[in-house]
Amino acid sequence: MPTADDALLREQVRMLGKLLGDTVAELRGPAALELVERTRRAAVALREGKLPGGRDAFAASIAALGIEDLELLAKAFTDFFQLINAAEEQHRIRALRGRDTAAPIDGSIAAACAELAAGGVSAADVQALLDRLLVMPVLTAHPTEARRRTVLDHLAEVAAALDRLDDPRLGARERGRADERLAEVVSAIVSTRSAGRRARRHSTRSEAGSWCSSGRSSTSSHGSTASSPAACGTRTLAPRSASVPSSGSAPGSAATATATRLSRPR
């Protein structure tokens, strides 16, 4: 059953979608917004099985578009889903805050320890279990998710603005300023070029740094202290050439080798 928090998430998604649409119309013109909205409505109808002609008709409408229109759609929907992700992350933070009471959070390590103690499990039993555990971190690369650092910074500002709007202590004037800032950041996101084929190739260390940066944005309210790739445990990473599989290497061998390096004690 939908909760009040679910309703707030939908409200924030609608708000971000409207801000994005208004910005696209302002920067690219009403025709650009109409193309985005027409494509969105067609995609929804296709998913619901209500689009005349089905998948073939939808594919034909996309194939008939020019390069500039395709670029517009790709950028608009990329921005939209990034904004949705920010709203969903804020929704997750709200849920965690709601569960953060005096009692251990259900599903947390503290709750598990309390349950073990209540069940009469001894420290020796737990130690015997821990001695059998094998922890192997795996770093997975997602080239299609490459984003400019500028975009990451803007999305962090979106998250901060959404968090600010969650504060029940805000007065009307403060809430208005937070709304204005959110609109400014959405406009900046739309105006920022996506990372494309000409973007420089990221090293393993720089990607780890970006990961740490985005991780801090989403966990700052939970006491994250990581401030650099080294703080995230990446000091044991070998140079990129050492993690590139040679010809004939088994798939995933580079990831396995990296995980092995990370799991070694310093």
Order of alpha helices (4+ residues) and beta strands (2+ residues): alpha-alpha-alpha-alpha-alpha-alpha-alpha-alpha-alpha-alpha-alpha
